[in-house]
Amino acid sequence: MPKGLRIRVILIQSTVIATALILMGMVLYQIQKNNILNQFLDEAKTTAMLIQSQIQKNGSNLQKIVKTAQTANVSPLFSSIMLATNNNNAAVAKIIEGLSPAFAYKVQSLLKGCKYGFVNMPNMRLMSVSPIYASNGNCINLVIVSNGPYLTKRLLLLIEILGAYILLNFFVLTIVAWFIIDRYAIMPLRRFEKAVEGVSNGEYPQIKDMPDAAELHQIVKAFNTMTSTIQAKEQHLKDTIRELKETQSLVIKREKLATIGSFASAISHEIGNPLSAIISLLETEKASIVSEGKAVDQKLATRLDQRVDIISRSLNEAYRIDALIKQLLLYVRQKPTIFSDVNVKSLCEDVITSTGLSRDLRDIDISIDVASGTVCKVDYEKLRQVLLNLIINAVDAMHDHGRLSIRAEAHQGQLTFEITDTGEGIEKAYIDKIFDPFFTTKGAGKGTGLGLAIVKNIIQELQGEISVSSKKGEGATFMIKIPLS
């Protein structure tokens, strides 16, 4: 949580607590002040009753009565106790001496009218006037004046007590309020802060419910929803970027293949035609030498055999170049897809019995698991080329002996092939490379590296998928999925 925010929280809570305590202190001060006034009035009434009893005992000797009252020290709130008749102008003048005009007028009215009254001056000077009637019916005014220094002392003591009370409560309430705010507000906010920092660092934490801050439940729920949404969108963005990269790679690859295709088409005539002529001439020369060798002596026959061997090797290399050109043209040249109804089992059997392949399959146990009535609308030639290349690769991997399994089924608008062999398998490091053009694990002169590349290219043209699972020494399984038109 930012330090500035914590300081502001402390200042706000301290201000609120201090304001509340000051207001409460003002209320308590006013209450205690009113208690002092009430005490003054109560003690004034008690004094009036005492004076009344003294008058009944001592008659109208006012000086003696006053002296007796003062000697009794009725209350420390009183500074003086005086008696005056309403017609004793000198006594009245002495009582109101030094008072403000408004205050003096009110006291004089009470004294002249022989009425009960209580006057509280702003400076806490209190005065009580109580009429007391003597036995002869004369009105005698009892005037009690407050003890100013005593009142001031009591009020100052009250202020000191309230001040200490306010300070003590301020510190106690501040600590308690800080503990409550820290537990129920700041700590949850710290958890939010850490969670937000996690989001900024690429993490997506989920905040658990906060029983100490139930009010934040909706915020916690919204935050968790937000992080889940961001995480899902980020994953979607990553998937989209990956797909775009794959698409870009595919586009670049197709552009390269298109260039290779144009180049291959251009050189097919420049290389293919002379190569065909060379093969034809070598075949003719070989046949001529063989026929001549039958009519010559042994020494010459040996020389002719050497020439035949040289020609045979040349023919093999020429055939290899010719096969490479044809495979390259097959890889880069996209033929139009022609859909027709194909019996899948008959297609598999046709590939197995194809010319040249049946001889290589003599020592291999072949299993074809396809329902006899499985007929699908596919491109016969392209699918045949795919199966042929996969089976040739399986035969090479098994070194002409082992078990080959072909399983196919059509289900929910999709044709699935599973081709499994018991060959030497594929190393894990090569799994992602086997479909690249010109990549091969076969020895020099035993493969062009275009067979599986052609297979993948055809599968992509048919909008299908191909995958492989294999372990070194445990054979391999190729899975093909082709959507049916």
PLY file of the C-alpha trace (Angstrom):
ply
format ascii 1.0
element vertex 485
property float x
property float y
property float z
element edge 484
property int vertex1
property int vertex2
end_header
0.00 0.00 0.00
1.46 3.46 -0.88
2.99 5.27 2.10
1.19 8.54 1.24
-2.20 6.82 1.37
-1.45 5.34 4.79
-0.46 8.79 6.11
-3.66 10.31 4.74
-5.72 7.58 6.37
-4.01 8.25 9.73
-4.56 12.01 9.41
-8.22 11.59 8.48
-8.98 9.18 11.29
-7.06 11.34 13.81
-8.95 14.46 12.69
-12.30 12.70 12.98
-11.49 11.33 16.43
-10.12 14.67 17.67
-13.17 16.54 16.39
-15.53 14.08 18.01
-13.68 14.24 21.33
-13.57 18.07 21.32
-17.30 18.23 20.66
-17.88 15.73 23.42
-15.63 17.77 25.74
-17.59 20.92 24.97
-20.80 19.13 25.83
-19.34 17.77 29.08
-18.03 21.25 29.96
-21.46 22.75 29.45
-23.03 20.01 31.53
-20.57 20.57 34.40
-21.06 24.32 34.15
-24.81 23.84 34.46
-24.19 21.56 37.43
-22.27 24.42 39.11
-25.18 26.79 38.42
-27.67 24.31 39.81
-25.47 23.79 42.86
-25.35 27.58 43.36
-29.13 27.77 43.16
-29.64 24.84 45.50
-27.26 26.28 48.07
-28.86 29.71 47.69
-32.25 28.18 48.53
-30.69 26.42 51.54
-29.20 29.73 52.68
-32.56 31.46 52.25
-34.17 28.85 54.49
-31.39 29.39 57.07
-31.89 33.18 57.01
-35.65 32.68 57.32
-35.15 30.63 60.48
-32.69 33.20 61.84
-35.18 36.03 61.29
-37.85 34.11 63.15
-35.47 33.63 66.08
-33.66 36.97 66.17
-36.31 39.32 64.86
-35.19 42.00 62.45
-31.57 42.41 63.57
-30.26 42.08 60.08
-26.59 42.61 60.87
-26.61 39.84 63.43
-28.43 37.51 61.03
-25.93 38.19 58.26
-23.00 37.70 60.54
-24.46 34.41 61.73
-24.94 33.25 58.12
-21.43 34.20 57.13
-20.01 32.51 60.18
-21.84 29.32 59.24
-19.87 29.30 55.93
-22.83 27.89 54.08
-20.99 27.45 50.73
-17.60 28.23 49.21
-19.52 29.39 46.10
-20.61 32.56 47.96
-18.39 35.62 48.25
-20.91 37.68 50.23
-24.37 37.45 51.79
-26.34 40.65 52.23
-29.80 41.63 53.55
-31.61 44.77 52.46
-35.16 46.06 52.61
-36.70 47.21 49.39
-36.87 50.78 50.55
-33.28 50.96 51.81
-31.76 52.87 48.94
-28.29 52.96 50.45
-28.17 49.19 50.84
-29.48 48.68 47.29
-26.91 51.08 45.90
-24.12 49.23 47.67
-25.31 45.90 46.24
-25.36 47.09 42.61
-22.14 49.03 42.89
-19.68 48.12 40.15
-22.17 46.18 38.06
-22.82 46.82 34.39
-25.85 49.05 33.73
-28.01 46.21 32.34
-27.02 43.85 35.14
-27.51 46.57 37.79
-30.91 47.46 36.43
-32.12 43.86 36.59
-30.84 43.40 40.17
-32.35 46.71 41.23
-35.71 45.69 39.74
-35.64 42.44 41.74
-34.71 44.29 44.94
-37.30 47.08 44.54
-40.02 44.68 43.47
-39.16 42.23 46.24
-39.05 39.37 43.65
-37.08 36.15 43.38
-34.48 36.13 40.62
-31.19 34.63 39.47
-28.70 36.50 37.35
-25.75 34.81 35.55
-23.26 37.23 34.06
-21.07 36.17 31.13
-17.97 36.23 33.32
-19.58 33.62 35.62
-20.48 36.18 38.28
-23.61 34.79 39.85
-26.15 36.64 41.94
-29.30 35.36 43.62
-32.07 37.57 45.03
-34.63 35.90 47.28
-37.47 37.80 49.09
-37.85 36.84 52.77
-40.68 38.16 54.81
-40.28 39.00 58.49
-42.89 38.32 61.13
-44.10 41.88 60.87
-44.69 41.45 57.13
-41.71 43.50 55.96
-39.91 42.25 52.83
-36.25 41.61 53.34
-34.16 40.76 50.25
-31.46 38.12 50.58
-28.68 38.83 48.11
-25.98 36.19 47.51
-22.98 37.02 45.30
-20.78 34.24 43.86
-17.14 33.63 44.74
-15.45 34.53 41.44
-11.97 33.08 42.10
-13.47 29.85 43.39
-15.68 29.52 40.33
-12.70 30.21 38.05
-10.63 27.60 39.86
-13.37 25.00 39.50
-13.80 25.77 35.82
-10.05 25.56 35.17
-9.90 22.25 37.02
-12.84 21.05 34.93
-11.01 22.10 31.75
-7.85 20.27 32.85
-9.77 17.10 33.63
-11.64 17.22 30.31
-8.39 17.95 28.44
-6.65 14.94 29.99
-9.73 12.83 29.30
-9.79 13.97 25.67
-6.06 13.29 25.15
-6.26 9.86 26.75
-9.28 8.91 24.66
-7.65 10.39 21.58
-4.61 8.11 21.85
-6.65 5.05 22.84
-9.25 5.56 20.10
-6.55 6.35 17.53
-4.77 3.07 18.28
-8.02 1.09 18.25
-9.21 2.81 15.06
-5.85 2.20 13.40
-5.97 -1.47 14.33
-9.51 -1.79 12.94
-8.67 0.11 9.74
-5.44 -1.85 9.30
-7.22 -5.19 9.76
-10.37 -4.51 7.78
-9.17 -2.03 5.15
-5.40 -1.68 4.78
-4.52 -5.40 4.90
-7.13 -6.29 2.22
-5.82 -3.37 0.15
-2.29 -4.73 0.52
-3.50 -8.06 -0.80
-5.09 -6.23 -3.72
-1.83 -4.34 -4.28
0.18 -7.57 -4.42
-2.39 -9.11 -6.75
-2.24 -6.09 -9.07
1.58 -6.22 -9.03
1.27 -9.89 -9.99
-0.90 -8.94 -12.98
1.66 -6.31 -14.05
4.35 -9.03 -13.88
2.38 -11.34 -16.14
0.85 -13.45 -13.39
-2.87 -13.91 -12.84
-3.45 -14.58 -9.13
-6.87 -15.34 -7.72
-7.72 -13.54 -4.47
-9.41 -15.69 -1.86
-12.49 -14.49 -0.02
-11.79 -12.05 2.81
-14.00 -12.87 5.83
-12.54 -9.86 7.66
-13.66 -7.58 4.84
-16.94 -8.99 3.59
-17.75 -5.62 1.98
-14.96 -6.28 -0.53
-16.53 -9.56 -1.71
-17.91 -8.05 -4.92
-14.59 -6.33 -5.63
-12.72 -9.60 -5.06
-15.16 -11.40 -7.35
-14.79 -8.72 -10.04
-10.98 -8.82 -9.76
-10.87 -12.61 -10.07
-13.20 -12.44 -13.07
-10.98 -9.75 -14.61
-7.77 -11.77 -14.17
-9.43 -14.90 -15.56
-10.67 -12.94 -18.57
-7.27 -11.32 -19.17
-5.56 -14.70 -18.88
-8.01 -16.27 -21.34
-7.60 -13.37 -23.77
-3.80 -13.49 -23.46
-3.85 -17.22 -24.16
-6.14 -16.59 -27.12
-3.75 -13.88 -28.32
-0.78 -16.25 -27.98
-2.68 -18.93 -29.91
-3.55 -16.37 -32.59
0.06 -15.19 -32.84
1.23 -18.80 -33.07
-1.32 -19.52 -35.80
-0.27 -16.35 -37.64
3.37 -17.40 -37.43
2.47 -20.86 -38.69
0.41 -19.32 -41.49
3.23 -16.93 -42.32
5.69 -19.82 -42.36
3.33 -21.81 -44.55
2.89 -18.87 -46.94
6.66 -18.38 -47.17
7.09 -22.11 -47.65
4.47 -22.17 -50.39
6.12 -19.19 -52.08
9.44 -21.03 -51.96
7.78 -24.16 -53.29
6.16 -22.15 -56.05
9.60 -20.83 -56.97
11.04 -24.34 -56.82
8.10 -25.54 -58.91
8.75 -22.94 -61.58
12.42 -23.81 -61.49
11.73 -27.57 -61.61
9.30 -27.17 -64.49
11.85 -25.08 -66.34
14.73 -27.50 -65.88
12.64 -30.65 -66.37
12.92 -30.18 -70.14
16.54 -29.03 -69.96
17.60 -32.02 -67.80
14.83 -34.56 -68.29
15.03 -34.80 -72.08
18.84 -35.17 -72.29
18.72 -37.57 -69.35
16.15 -39.71 -71.13
18.35 -39.71 -74.24
21.37 -40.72 -72.14
19.43 -43.55 -70.50
18.18 -44.73 -73.85
21.66 -44.70 -75.40
23.17 -46.47 -72.39
20.49 -49.15 -72.52
21.11 -49.67 -76.24
24.87 -49.81 -75.75
24.47 -52.24 -72.87
22.27 -54.55 -74.95
24.72 -54.35 -77.88
27.69 -55.20 -75.70
25.87 -58.13 -74.13
25.00 -59.54 -77.56
28.56 -59.03 -78.83
30.02 -60.70 -75.77
28.49 -64.01 -76.68
30.63 -64.29 -79.85
34.06 -63.24 -78.55
36.80 -64.94 -76.63
37.16 -64.98 -72.86
39.61 -62.06 -72.62
37.47 -59.76 -74.68
34.38 -60.94 -72.80
35.99 -59.83 -69.53
36.56 -56.37 -70.94
33.00 -56.24 -72.18
31.74 -57.24 -68.71
33.69 -54.36 -67.22
32.12 -52.00 -69.73
28.66 -53.44 -68.91
29.31 -52.86 -65.18
30.30 -49.23 -65.83
27.23 -48.71 -67.98
25.01 -50.35 -65.31
26.34 -48.03 -62.62
25.82 -45.04 -64.88
22.25 -46.19 -65.54
21.57 -46.52 -61.80
22.73 -42.97 -61.15
20.74 -41.72 -64.12
17.64 -43.53 -62.86
18.20 -41.97 -59.44
18.42 -38.47 -60.96
15.31 -39.17 -63.00
13.38 -40.35 -59.91
14.48 -37.28 -57.96
13.24 -34.94 -60.70
9.93 -36.77 -60.90
9.47 -36.64 -57.10
10.39 -32.97 -57.04
7.84 -32.25 -59.75
5.26 -34.31 -57.88
5.96 -32.33 -54.68
5.70 -28.83 -56.18
3.08 -29.44 -58.87
-0.46 -29.15 -57.52
-2.88 -31.22 -59.49
-6.60 -30.45 -59.28
-8.47 -32.53 -56.73
-10.92 -34.93 -58.36
-13.46 -36.51 -56.02
-14.96 -39.88 -56.76
-16.53 -42.77 -54.86
-13.67 -44.96 -53.66
-13.84 -48.34 -51.90
-11.26 -47.80 -49.18
-10.43 -51.48 -48.67
-9.91 -52.03 -52.43
-7.67 -48.94 -52.49
-5.47 -50.39 -49.71
-5.24 -53.77 -51.44
-4.38 -52.08 -54.75
-1.47 -50.23 -53.09
-0.19 -53.46 -51.50
-0.24 -55.34 -54.81
1.23 -52.47 -56.83
4.16 -53.22 -59.17
7.50 -53.34 -57.39
6.07 -53.14 -53.88
4.67 -56.67 -53.61
8.19 -58.11 -53.92
9.39 -56.03 -50.95
6.42 -57.18 -48.85
7.09 -60.94 -49.16
8.53 -61.34 -45.64
6.21 -58.78 -43.98
3.03 -59.73 -42.14
0.31 -57.43 -43.51
-2.98 -56.68 -41.76
-5.74 -54.60 -43.41
-8.56 -53.67 -41.04
-11.16 -51.90 -43.19
-14.85 -52.69 -43.47
-15.63 -54.09 -46.93
-18.48 -51.68 -47.59
-16.55 -48.51 -46.70
-17.01 -46.20 -49.68
-15.99 -42.53 -49.47
-15.88 -39.64 -51.89
-12.16 -38.79 -52.07
-9.40 -38.19 -54.62
-8.29 -41.71 -55.52
-4.89 -40.86 -57.03
-3.78 -38.50 -54.25
-4.88 -40.87 -51.49
-3.13 -43.74 -53.28
0.09 -41.72 -53.47
-0.13 -41.00 -49.71
-0.60 -44.68 -48.78
2.11 -45.80 -51.21
4.74 -43.43 -49.77
3.86 -44.34 -46.16
4.04 -48.08 -46.87
7.37 -47.69 -48.72
8.79 -45.81 -45.69
7.45 -48.53 -43.34
9.08 -51.28 -45.46
12.42 -49.43 -45.42
12.17 -48.98 -41.62
11.45 -52.72 -41.07
14.31 -53.80 -43.42
11.97 -56.10 -45.39
10.66 -58.10 -42.40
8.17 -57.30 -39.64
4.47 -56.52 -39.28
2.50 -53.83 -41.10
-1.01 -52.85 -39.97
-3.41 -50.67 -41.96
-6.67 -49.62 -40.31
-9.25 -47.23 -41.73
-12.77 -46.11 -40.89
-15.23 -43.42 -41.93
-17.04 -41.78 -39.03
-18.93 -38.49 -38.62
-17.84 -37.04 -41.97
-14.17 -37.95 -41.54
-11.96 -40.67 -43.03
-9.25 -41.89 -40.63
-6.20 -43.99 -41.49
-3.83 -45.61 -39.01
-0.65 -47.14 -40.47
1.57 -48.96 -37.95
4.89 -50.72 -38.51
7.31 -52.62 -36.25
10.40 -50.95 -37.67
13.26 -49.15 -36.00
11.12 -46.18 -35.01
11.91 -42.47 -35.07
14.09 -40.60 -32.62
12.30 -37.91 -30.61
14.58 -35.19 -31.98
13.47 -36.04 -35.55
9.69 -36.20 -35.00
9.16 -32.53 -35.93
11.51 -32.70 -38.94
10.43 -35.80 -40.84
7.89 -33.87 -42.95
10.44 -31.25 -44.05
11.54 -31.46 -47.69
14.86 -33.29 -48.29
15.11 -34.43 -44.66
15.92 -38.13 -44.40
17.49 -40.52 -41.89
18.34 -43.06 -44.58
21.86 -43.59 -45.82
23.38 -41.76 -48.74
21.76 -42.73 -52.03
18.83 -44.52 -50.31
16.31 -41.69 -50.11
15.53 -38.24 -51.44
13.76 -36.89 -48.33
10.67 -35.97 -50.36
8.39 -38.94 -49.61
6.85 -37.69 -46.34
6.97 -34.08 -47.57
4.81 -35.16 -50.54
2.47 -36.98 -48.14
2.00 -33.89 -45.95
1.57 -31.64 -48.97
-1.20 -33.88 -50.37
-2.92 -34.12 -46.96
-2.92 -30.33 -46.68
-4.42 -30.07 -50.18
-7.20 -32.39 -48.97
-7.61 -30.11 -45.86
-6.70 -33.00 -43.59
-4.24 -33.65 -40.77
-1.35 -36.04 -40.33
0.50 -36.93 -37.12
3.01 -39.53 -35.98
3.76 -41.26 -32.70
6.94 -43.26 -32.34
9.76 -44.30 -30.05
13.19 -45.38 -31.11
13.22 -49.19 -31.58
9.43 -49.56 -31.09
8.07 -48.83 -34.56
5.90 -45.94 -35.66
2.21 -45.13 -36.18
1.02 -42.52 -38.71
-2.48 -41.12 -38.17
-4.29 -39.43 -41.07
-7.62 -37.59 -40.82
-9.31 -36.39 -44.00
-12.66 -34.57 -44.04
-15.11 -36.07 -46.49
-16.66 -33.77 -49.08
0 1
1 2
2 3
3 4
4 5
5 6
6 7
7 8
8 9
9 10
10 11
11 12
12 13
13 14
14 15
15 16
16 17
17 18
18 19
19 20
20 21
21 22
22 23
23 24
24 25
25 26
26 27
27 28
28 29
29 30
30 31
31 32
32 33
33 34
34 35
35 36
36 37
37 38
38 39
39 40
40 41
41 42
42 43
43 44
44 45
45 46
46 47
47 48
48 49
49 50
50 51
51 52
52 53
53 54
54 55
55 56
56 57
57 58
58 59
59 60
60 61
61 62
62 63
63 64
64 65
65 66
66 67
67 68
68 69
69 70
70 71
71 72
72 73
73 74
74 75
75 76
76 77
77 78
78 79
79 80
80 81
81 82
82 83
83 84
84 85
85 86
86 87
87 88
88 89
89 90
90 91
91 92
92 93
93 94
94 95
95 96
96 97
97 98
98 99
99 100
100 101
101 102
102 103
103 104
104 105
105 106
106 107
107 108
108 109
109 110
110 111
111 112
112 113
113 114
114 115
115 116
116 117
117 118
118 119
119 120
120 121
121 122
122 123
123 124
124 125
125 126
126 127
127 128
128 129
129 130
130 131
131 132
132 133
133 134
134 135
135 136
136 137
137 138
138 139
139 140
140 141
141 142
142 143
143 144
144 145
145 146
146 147
147 148
148 149
149 150
150 151
151 152
152 153
153 154
154 155
155 156
156 157
157 158
158 159
159 160
160 161
161 162
162 163
163 164
164 165
165 166
166 167
167 168
168 169
169 170
170 171
171 172
172 173
173 174
174 175
175 176
176 177
177 178
178 179
179 180
180 181
181 182
182 183
183 184
184 185
185 186
186 187
187 188
188 189
189 190
190 191
191 192
192 193
193 194
194 195
195 196
196 197
197 198
198 199
199 200
200 201
201 202
202 203
203 204
204 205
205 206
206 207
207 208
208 209
209 210
210 211
211 212
212 213
213 214
214 215
215 216
216 217
217 218
218 219
219 220
220 221
221 222
222 223
223 224
224 225
225 226
226 227
227 228
228 229
229 230
230 231
231 232
232 233
233 234
234 235
235 236
236 237
237 238
238 239
239 240
240 241
241 242
242 243
243 244
244 245
245 246
246 247
247 248
248 249
249 250
250 251
251 252
252 253
253 254
254 255
255 256
256 257
257 258
258 259
259 260
260 261
261 262
262 263
263 264
264 265
265 266
266 267
267 268
268 269
269 270
270 271
271 272
272 273
273 274
274 275
275 276
276 277
277 278
278 279
279 280
280 281
281 282
282 283
283 284
284 285
285 286
286 287
287 288
288 289
289 290
290 291
291 292
292 293
293 294
294 295
295 296
296 297
297 298
298 299
299 300
300 301
301 302
302 303
303 304
304 305
305 306
306 307
307 308
308 309
309 310
310 311
311 312
312 313
313 314
314 315
315 316
316 317
317 318
318 319
319 320
320 321
321 322
322 323
323 324
324 325
325 326
326 327
327 328
328 329
329 330
330 331
331 332
332 333
333 334
334 335
335 336
336 337
337 338
338 339
339 340
340 341
341 342
342 343
343 344
344 345
345 346
346 347
347 348
348 349
349 350
350 351
351 352
352 353
353 354
354 355
355 356
356 357
357 358
358 359
359 360
360 361
361 362
362 363
363 364
364 365
365 366
366 367
367 368
368 369
369 370
370 371
371 372
372 373
373 374
374 375
375 376
376 377
377 378
378 379
379 380
380 381
381 382
382 383
383 384
384 385
385 386
386 387
387 388
388 389
389 390
390 391
391 392
392 393
393 394
394 395
395 396
396 397
397 398
398 399
399 400
400 401
401 402
402 403
403 404
404 405
405 406
406 407
407 408
408 409
409 410
410 411
411 412
412 413
413 414
414 415
415 416
416 417
417 418
418 419
419 420
420 421
421 422
422 423
423 424
424 425
425 426
426 427
427 428
428 429
429 430
430 431
431 432
432 433
433 434
434 435
435 436
436 437
437 438
438 439
439 440
440 441
441 442
442 443
443 444
444 445
445 446
446 447
447 448
448 449
449 450
450 451
451 452
452 453
453 454
454 455
455 456
456 457
457 458
458 459
459 460
460 461
461 462
462 463
463 464
464 465
465 466
466 467
467 468
468 469
469 470
470 471
471 472
472 473
473 474
474 475
475 476
476 477
477 478
478 479
479 480
480 481
481 482
482 483
483 484
